[in-house]
Amino acid sequence: MNIKILDEERVDDRQLQLTVRAASVGPEELRIRVLLPHRWSERGTRTWPLLSLYHGGLDDCTSWTERTDVAELSRDDDVVVLMPDGGRYGGYTNWRRGGPRWQTYLVRDLFELAAERYAAAPVRAAAGVSGGGYGALLGAASHPGTFRYAASLSGPCTIRTPLAAATLLTATGIAGKVDPFGMWGVPLVHDRYWRSCDPLSLAAGLRGTGLYVASGLTGRPGPFDPPGRWSAANLAEPVVRSTIGPFLRRLRRLGIPVTTHLYRDGAHDWPSWQRGLHRVWPRLMASLMVRTDGVRR
């Protein structure tokens, strides 16, 4: 196995938190939150579908369980849910030169761990918010046939438009304190590498994968968002929305179906993504052949 487990802590009757180190990412310690089915047992003989949930920039493996009701939502579903640390600002990709290989870690290494330790089956889906939504689409597009479903909530569908590239370079370099040029190279100069990390450019690899894309238009708090101070993170929402049109046009030309939820107002934050999780959950479970009453089909 390519992951070394340093610690395993039981959070509650279904939740575990692992501390690991992986050669694909480097020497840093990473955490993984795991949600196990009620009927999972160390002595069991059956296998379980696997759902990976990816967080966005400056969040971590605990964000899904602390900011959404995914633990309660998944209570009756026979599925293993992995929520890994995914790197700060612009993780989810294999770096161009000398950096972490996030896609290798998330798609290959984590599946090996889940299969060996939690009896996960090669029946997989992925969903993510913000940069994690990009990671879900990229993982599915660059590994055709690996995921039955990929869902992006407020995640960029392409990184190669001028607005998206400028926003990502700024966010990774200034807010995330990560070298964006080490990640993808210089735009235009290293365009071949940017294409290799771009869901739109790799869209043909999504054939046969169920797809869900959601985003707001304005970034303004919506009617269901809690009152509070406006956040600069909300500027990401219209940027994300600008990447969806080109992505959908490419999918249409390829004859690849996609489900969308494109709304007007809604903050680039967890209250919006909590609602989005509930919208997409039945589709994720159906793709894994799990009914919401927990009976596997």
FENFENUR-V152453 format. One record per residue. SS is DSSP state (2 for helix, 1 for strand, 0 for the rest). PHI is phi in whole degrees, -180 to 180 (999 if undefined). NEAR is the number of other C-alpha atoms within 8 Angstrom. Layout:
<<SS/PHI/NEAR> <SS/PHI/NEAR>>
This chain:
<<0/999/6> <0/-87/8> <1/-116/11> <1/-100/8> <1/-86/9> <1/-95/8> <1/-160/7> <1/-134/9> <1/-117/7> <1/-87/8> <0/-86/8> <0/-156/6> <0/-67/5> <0/-116/9> <1/-103/11> <1/-124/12> <1/-130/12> <1/-101/13> <1/-114/12> <1/-136/13> <1/-136/14> <1/-131/11> <0/-62/8> <0/-67/10> <0/-103/12> <1/128/9> <1/-77/7> <1/-69/6> <1/-83/7> <1/-121/9> <1/-117/11> <1/-136/13> <1/-93/13> <1/-123/12> <1/-112/11> <0/-101/10> <0/-64/13> <0/-57/8> <0/-90/5> <0/-68/7> <0/-145/5> <0/-61/5> <0/-99/4> <0/-73/6> <0/-115/4> <0/-85/5> <0/-111/7> <1/-133/11> <1/-59/13> <1/-122/15> <1/-115/12> <1/-104/12> <1/-117/13> <1/-110/17> <0/-89/18> <0/-104/15> <0/-60/12> <0/67/7> <0/-94/9> <0/-151/10> <0/-66/14> <0/-88/9> <2/-63/10> <2/-63/12> <2/-80/9> <2/-88/7> <2/-109/9> <0/-133/10> <0/-101/10> <2/-59/8> <2/-65/8> <2/-72/6> <2/-60/7> <0/-92/9> <0/-57/8> <0/-103/10> <0/-104/13> <0/-84/13> <1/-146/12> <1/-86/14> <1/-114/11> <1/-106/12> <1/-128/14> <1/-89/14> <0/-61/11> <0/-120/14> <0/90/9> <0/-85/12> <0/41/13> <0/94/12> <0/-64/10> <0/73/14> <0/-135/12> <1/-79/11> <0/-66/12> <0/-65/10> <0/-146/6> <0/70/6> <0/-112/11> <0/-67/9> <1/-111/11> <2/-65/15> <2/-63/11> <2/-60/10> <2/-64/12> <2/-75/12> <2/-89/9> <2/-96/9> <2/-67/12> <2/-68/10> <2/-66/10> <2/-60/10> <2/-64/11> <2/-66/10> <2/-69/10> <2/-75/8> <2/-97/6> <2/-126/9> <0/59/10> <1/-71/14> <1/-95/10> <1/-76/7> <1/-118/11> <1/-132/14> <1/-141/14> <1/-141/13> <1/-144/15> <1/-157/18> <1/-114/15> <0/54/15> <2/-59/16> <2/-69/18> <2/-67/19> <2/-57/17> <2/-62/13> <2/-65/15> <2/-66/13> <2/-64/14> <2/-60/10> <2/-71/16> <2/-70/13> <2/-90/9> <0/-133/9> <0/-53/10> <0/83/11> <0/-78/8> <0/-113/13> <0/-77/13> <1/-150/13> <1/-137/15> <1/-126/14> <1/-122/17> <1/-106/14> <0/61/15> <0/-107/15> <0/-65/15> <0/-94/13> <0/-149/14> <0/-109/12> <0/-104/9> <0/-72/8> <2/-55/6> <2/-67/7> <2/-64/14> <2/-62/11> <2/-64/8> <2/-64/10> <2/-67/10> <2/-63/10> <2/-67/9> <2/-65/10> <2/-70/15> <2/-78/11> <2/-92/8> <2/-75/8> <0/-88/11> <0/55/7> <0/-122/9> <0/-76/8> <2/-69/11> <2/-75/8> <2/-70/11> <2/-78/13> <2/-115/13> <0/86/13> <0/-87/8> <0/-54/9> <0/71/5> <0/-62/6> <0/-113/10> <2/-62/10> <2/-60/6> <2/-74/10> <2/-57/13> <2/-62/10> <2/-70/8> <0/-115/11> <0/-116/13> <0/-56/13> <0/-64/10> <0/-64/9> <0/-100/14> <2/-58/11> <2/-60/9> <2/-71/11> <2/-90/12> <0/-61/9> <0/91/7> <0/-101/11> <1/-67/10> <1/-129/10> <1/-140/12> <1/-131/14> <1/-135/13> <1/-168/13> <0/-85/15> <0/-106/12> <0/-99/9> <0/82/14> <0/-73/8> <0/-54/11> <0/-91/8> <0/-65/6> <0/-103/8> <0/-80/10> <0/-69/6> <0/-67/4> <0/166/4> <0/-69/4> <0/-65/6> <0/-115/5> <2/-63/6> <2/-60/8> <2/-66/12> <2/-65/9> <2/-69/11> <2/-65/16> <2/-65/11> <2/-65/12> <2/-60/14> <2/-59/13> <2/-67/8> <2/-89/14> <2/-76/12> <2/-56/8> <2/-60/9> <2/-66/11> <2/-65/9> <2/-64/8> <2/-64/10> <2/-62/13> <2/-63/9> <2/-63/7> <2/-86/7> <0/71/6> <0/-103/10> <0/-74/8> <0/-150/10> <1/-99/7> <1/-124/7> <1/-134/8> <1/-111/9> <0/-116/9> <0/-86/7> <0/-102/12> <0/163/16> <0/-72/14> <0/-84/13> <0/-160/8> <2/-63/8> <2/-59/12> <2/-66/12> <2/-74/10> <2/-61/11> <2/-65/8> <2/-64/10> <2/-60/8> <2/-66/8> <2/-66/7> <2/-90/10> <2/-56/8> <2/-59/10> <2/-69/7> <2/-62/10> <2/-66/12> <2/-63/9> <2/-66/11> <0/-91/12> <0/61/8> <1/-121/14> <0/-81/12> <0/-70/9> <0/-92/6> <0/85/9> <0/-92/9> <1/-82/7> <0/-89/5>>
